[in-house]
Amino acid sequence: MSLANSSNDTPPSKEEIYQAFLRSLRRRRGFGIVFMQCPPAEAKRIIGRVHQDLPQKQIATLTLTEPIDNLYDRVENILDRDQLSILFIQGIEKSLEAYIKPGYGGDGDYYNLDTVPTILSHLNQRRELFRDHFKTLCFVFVLPAFAIKYFIRRAPDFFDWGAGVFEFSVDKVDVTTTIAMSVDNGDHQISVTNYVQIGETVYTDRELSDLRRSQGEQLV
């Protein structure tokens, strides 16, 4: 969550943010919307921890691997949906990427579009339907930074129903890099994969590239 700093302006730690996030989920009864700004590798760790810390809650994850126009039907078709209390949704950003164009006026690449992405229009228009038909379900949208801003700019009605944004940024310190190499049958063809460890999480080159994009800045 965008937690307010204390009187000495010390930003909250990741653990403090997680505990606030956990309290929000623990106390919630019935329909709700929560936004979680987090890179994929970190999200996996946090979701696993929520499962451990909230054993009394029925929790599931809906992972979207391709763009969609309709989230309501995807949720409606989940088996045992009525038994769930928390549903993490990952991959909505894939439905936004086709709409990204260069921005202007200092707003970057994501906000100066003439059209609203279909999925965001769908969420804006059907928010009451989500509330009325999924009365026991708290939706947790796991998104990179650019997608959060896209929601704010292009789906404000849906976003305003949310309980805030919990920002789980990756530390920019304590970064170590290791290299894995293999030799191919004596041909001396070396395959190199870089692994970057940030805190307790290890990323491949590709994952780190996605992470940099999600946070909109150079980490290492």
One Martini backbone bead per residue (centre of mass of N, CA, C, O) as a GRO file, in nm:
protein
  220
    1MET     BB    1   0.101   0.030   0.014
    2SER     BB    2   0.068   0.380   0.038
    3LEU     BB    3   0.233   0.450   0.292
    4ALA     BB    4   0.271   0.645   0.543
    5ASN     BB    5   0.493   0.824   0.680
    6SER     BB    6   0.656   0.901   0.928
    7SER     BB    7   0.770   1.168   1.107
    8ASN     BB    8   1.075   1.093   0.979
    9ASP     BB    9   1.030   0.984   0.677
   10THR     BB   10   1.026   0.679   0.694
   11PRO     BB   11   1.002   0.426   0.509
   12PRO     BB   12   0.853   0.149   0.465
   13SER     BB   13   0.889  -0.165   0.489
   14LYS     BB   14   0.828  -0.462   0.347
   15GLU     BB   15   0.708  -0.584   0.606
   16GLU     BB   16   0.504  -0.359   0.666
   17ILE     BB   17   0.350  -0.389   0.404
   18TYR     BB   18   0.273  -0.684   0.438
   19GLN     BB   19   0.114  -0.652   0.705
   20ALA     BB   20  -0.098  -0.459   0.586
   21PHE     BB   21  -0.194  -0.653   0.368
   22LEU     BB   22  -0.279  -0.881   0.559
   23ARG     BB   23  -0.489  -0.722   0.720
   24SER     BB   24  -0.674  -0.657   0.485
   25LEU     BB   25  -0.741  -0.959   0.423
   26ARG     BB   26  -0.833  -1.058   0.704
   27ARG     BB   27  -1.074  -0.836   0.745
   28ARG     BB   28  -1.213  -0.915   0.503
   29ARG     BB   29  -1.564  -0.906   0.393
   30GLY     BB   30  -1.605  -0.984   0.097
   31PHE     BB   31  -1.608  -0.765  -0.128
   32GLY     BB   32  -1.305  -0.672  -0.320
   33ILE     BB   33  -1.024  -0.438  -0.392
   34VAL     BB   34  -0.678  -0.502  -0.481
   35PHE     BB   35  -0.351  -0.359  -0.514
   36MET     BB   36  -0.040  -0.508  -0.652
   37GLN     BB   37   0.288  -0.399  -0.668
   38CYS     BB   38   0.469  -0.642  -0.867
   39PRO     BB   39   0.686  -0.863  -0.947
   40PRO     BB   40   0.662  -1.189  -1.030
   41ALA     BB   41   0.871  -1.320  -0.835
   42GLU     BB   42   0.764  -1.175  -0.579
   43ALA     BB   43   0.468  -1.263  -0.596
   44LYS     BB   44   0.511  -1.563  -0.546
   45ARG     BB   45   0.617  -1.531  -0.257
   46ILE     BB   46   0.376  -1.375  -0.134
   47ILE     BB   47   0.149  -1.574  -0.196
   48GLY     BB   48   0.271  -1.805  -0.033
   49ARG     BB   49   0.261  -1.651   0.237
   50VAL     BB   50  -0.044  -1.606   0.253
   51HIS     BB   51  -0.122  -1.902   0.271
   52GLN     BB   52   0.023  -1.941   0.548
   53ASP     BB   53  -0.111  -1.682   0.711
   54LEU     BB   54  -0.420  -1.773   0.577
   55PRO     BB   55  -0.571  -2.064   0.641
   56GLN     BB   56  -0.882  -1.958   0.663
   57LYS     BB   57  -0.844  -1.903   0.365
   58GLN     BB   58  -0.963  -1.908   0.035
   59ILE     BB   59  -0.713  -1.953  -0.218
   60ALA     BB   60  -0.643  -1.807  -0.546
   61THR     BB   61  -0.508  -1.825  -0.892
   62LEU     BB   62  -0.523  -1.611  -1.180
   63THR     BB   63  -0.358  -1.686  -1.486
   64LEU     BB   64  -0.262  -1.478  -1.751
   65THR     BB   65  -0.122  -1.553  -2.090
   66GLU     BB   66  -0.331  -1.358  -2.233
   67PRO     BB   67  -0.530  -1.165  -2.383
   68ILE     BB   68  -0.828  -0.990  -2.268
   69ASP     BB   69  -1.189  -0.873  -2.249
   70ASN     BB   70  -1.299  -1.086  -2.013
   71LEU     BB   71  -1.319  -1.143  -1.666
   72TYR     BB   72  -1.590  -1.240  -1.563
   73ASP     BB   73  -1.601  -1.519  -1.708
   74ARG     BB   74  -1.347  -1.636  -1.579
   75VAL     BB   75  -1.457  -1.632  -1.290
   76GLU     BB   76  -1.727  -1.783  -1.333
   77ASN     BB   77  -1.556  -2.060  -1.429
   78ILE     BB   78  -1.467  -2.123  -1.153
   79LEU     BB   79  -1.414  -2.362  -0.951
   80ASP     BB   80  -1.541  -2.308  -0.645
   81ARG     BB   81  -1.586  -1.997  -0.618
   82ASP     BB   82  -1.781  -1.977  -0.361
   83GLN     BB   83  -1.529  -2.070  -0.165
   84LEU     BB   84  -1.390  -1.811  -0.205
   85SER     BB   85  -1.200  -1.512  -0.072
   86ILE     BB   86  -0.932  -1.515  -0.261
   87LEU     BB   87  -0.815  -1.348  -0.574
   88PHE     BB   88  -0.554  -1.378  -0.773
   89ILE     BB   89  -0.438  -1.156  -1.044
   90GLN     BB   90  -0.251  -1.244  -1.333
   91GLY     BB   91  -0.184  -1.063  -1.651
   92ILE     BB   92  -0.341  -0.800  -1.738
   93GLU     BB   93  -0.106  -0.649  -1.890
   94LYS     BB   94  -0.142  -0.809  -2.162
   95SER     BB   95  -0.408  -0.621  -2.232
   96LEU     BB   96  -0.217  -0.341  -2.269
   97GLU     BB   97   0.032  -0.355  -2.468
   98ALA     BB   98  -0.114  -0.286  -2.748
   99TYR     BB   99  -0.163   0.033  -2.640
  100ILE     BB  100   0.122   0.116  -2.653
  101LYS     BB  101   0.257   0.447  -2.674
  102PRO     BB  102   0.400   0.723  -2.728
  103GLY     BB  103   0.446   0.991  -2.548
  104TYR     BB  104   0.375   1.316  -2.396
  105GLY     BB  105   0.450   1.573  -2.182
  106GLY     BB  106   0.597   1.366  -1.962
  107ASP     BB  107   0.412   1.078  -1.956
  108GLY     BB  108   0.516   0.882  -2.149
  109ASP     BB  109   0.392   0.554  -2.275
  110TYR     BB  110   0.077   0.513  -2.125
  111TYR     BB  111  -0.147   0.785  -2.135
  112ASN     BB  112  -0.174   0.902  -2.458
  113LEU     BB  113  -0.462   0.784  -2.537
  114ASP     BB  114  -0.766   0.756  -2.729
  115THR     BB  115  -0.802   0.474  -2.600
  116VAL     BB  116  -0.960   0.210  -2.435
  117PRO     BB  117  -0.905  -0.067  -2.309
  118THR     BB  118  -1.115  -0.325  -2.311
  119ILE     BB  119  -1.069  -0.430  -2.018
  120LEU     BB  120  -1.121  -0.151  -1.880
  121SER     BB  121  -1.403  -0.107  -1.983
  122HIS     BB  122  -1.519  -0.362  -1.859
  123LEU     BB  123  -1.460  -0.290  -1.560
  124ASN     BB  124  -1.610  -0.024  -1.546
  125GLN     BB  125  -1.900  -0.139  -1.646
  126ARG     BB  126  -1.885  -0.413  -1.430
  127ARG     BB  127  -1.852  -0.353  -1.124
  128GLU     BB  128  -2.137  -0.419  -1.014
  129LEU     BB  129  -2.133  -0.716  -1.104
  130PHE     BB  130  -1.903  -0.804  -0.930
  131ARG     BB  131  -2.032  -0.727  -0.660
  132ASP     BB  132  -2.312  -0.891  -0.691
  133HIS     BB  133  -2.176  -1.188  -0.780
  134PHE     BB  134  -1.900  -1.148  -0.580
  135LYS     BB  135  -1.957  -1.123  -0.250
  136THR     BB  136  -1.696  -1.314  -0.130
  137LEU     BB  137  -1.476  -1.157  -0.310
  138CYS     BB  138  -1.128  -1.089  -0.325
  139PHE     BB  139  -0.946  -0.882  -0.534
  140VAL     BB  140  -0.603  -0.935  -0.655
  141PHE     BB  141  -0.402  -0.718  -0.831
  142VAL     BB  142  -0.118  -0.808  -1.020
  143LEU     BB  143   0.114  -0.537  -1.091
  144PRO     BB  144   0.271  -0.323  -1.265
  145ALA     BB  145   0.327   0.007  -1.273
  146PHE     BB  146   0.203   0.076  -1.553
  147ALA     BB  147  -0.077  -0.060  -1.491
  148ILE     BB  148  -0.163   0.110  -1.256
  149LYS     BB  149  -0.164   0.378  -1.419
  150TYR     BB  150  -0.369   0.283  -1.623
  151PHE     BB  151  -0.604   0.254  -1.427
  152ILE     BB  152  -0.610   0.548  -1.330
  153ARG     BB  153  -0.657   0.672  -1.627
  154ARG     BB  154  -0.874   0.431  -1.763
  155ALA     BB  155  -1.007   0.311  -1.460
  156PRO     BB  156  -1.126   0.497  -1.219
  157ASP     BB  157  -1.383   0.360  -1.113
  158PHE     BB  158  -1.252   0.091  -1.039
  159PHE     BB  159  -1.011   0.194  -0.873
  160ASP     BB  160  -1.184   0.346  -0.647
  161TRP     BB  161  -1.273   0.059  -0.517
  162GLY     BB  162  -1.017   0.035  -0.391
  163ALA     BB  163  -0.775  -0.030  -0.108
  164GLY     BB  164  -0.528   0.018  -0.271
  165VAL     BB  165  -0.161   0.025  -0.290
  166PHE     BB  166   0.074  -0.233  -0.282
  167GLU     BB  167   0.426  -0.177  -0.261
  168PHE     BB  168   0.664  -0.416  -0.401
  169SER     BB  169   0.975  -0.346  -0.396
  170VAL     BB  170   1.294  -0.381  -0.504
  171ASP     BB  171   1.589  -0.388  -0.401
  172LYS     BB  172   1.902  -0.194  -0.473
  173VAL     BB  173   2.044  -0.391  -0.287
  174ASP     BB  174   2.208  -0.670  -0.256
  175VAL     BB  175   2.370  -0.748  -0.532
  176THR     BB  176   2.414  -1.054  -0.713
  177THR     BB  177   2.625  -1.237  -0.951
  178THR     BB  178   2.580  -1.521  -1.161
  179ILE     BB  179   2.729  -1.791  -1.368
  180ALA     BB  180   2.612  -2.018  -1.613
  181MET     BB  181   2.797  -2.294  -1.763
  182SER     BB  182   2.833  -2.473  -2.085
  183VAL     BB  183   2.957  -2.757  -2.263
  184ASP     BB  184   2.927  -2.872  -2.607
  185ASN     BB  185   3.066  -3.162  -2.684
  186GLY     BB  186   3.360  -3.015  -2.731
  187ASP     BB  187   3.287  -2.739  -2.899
  188HIS     BB  188   3.295  -2.485  -2.711
  189GLN     BB  189   2.995  -2.410  -2.645
  190ILE     BB  190   2.880  -2.137  -2.464
  191SER     BB  191   2.636  -2.120  -2.213
  192VAL     BB  192   2.484  -1.820  -2.086
  193THR     BB  193   2.356  -1.750  -1.752
  194ASN     BB  194   2.210  -1.502  -1.575
  195TYR     BB  195   2.211  -1.441  -1.217
  196VAL     BB  196   2.009  -1.237  -1.007
  197GLN     BB  197   2.042  -1.120  -0.676
  198ILE     BB  198   1.763  -0.990  -0.476
  199GLY     BB  199   1.802  -1.063  -0.193
  200GLU     BB  200   1.602  -1.365  -0.200
  201THR     BB  201   1.594  -1.324  -0.514
  202VAL     BB  202   1.608  -1.498  -0.828
  203TYR     BB  203   1.717  -1.395  -1.157
  204THR     BB  204   1.689  -1.377  -1.474
  205ASP     BB  205   1.737  -1.191  -1.742
  206ARG     BB  206   1.437  -1.180  -1.821
  207GLU     BB  207   1.322  -1.112  -1.542
  208LEU     BB  208   1.483  -0.849  -1.509
  209SER     BB  209   1.363  -0.704  -1.750
  210ASP     BB  210   1.073  -0.708  -1.641
  211LEU     BB  211   1.139  -0.558  -1.381
  212ARG     BB  212   1.238  -0.294  -1.500
  213ARG     BB  213   0.975  -0.228  -1.644
  214SER     BB  214   0.780  -0.237  -1.396
  215GLN     BB  215   0.960   0.007  -1.248
  216GLY     BB  216   1.097   0.216  -1.451
  217GLU     BB  217   1.404   0.116  -1.388
  218GLN     BB  218   1.735   0.095  -1.288
  219LEU     BB  219   1.879  -0.147  -1.077
  220VAL     BB  220   2.188  -0.253  -1.213
   0.00000   0.00000   0.00000
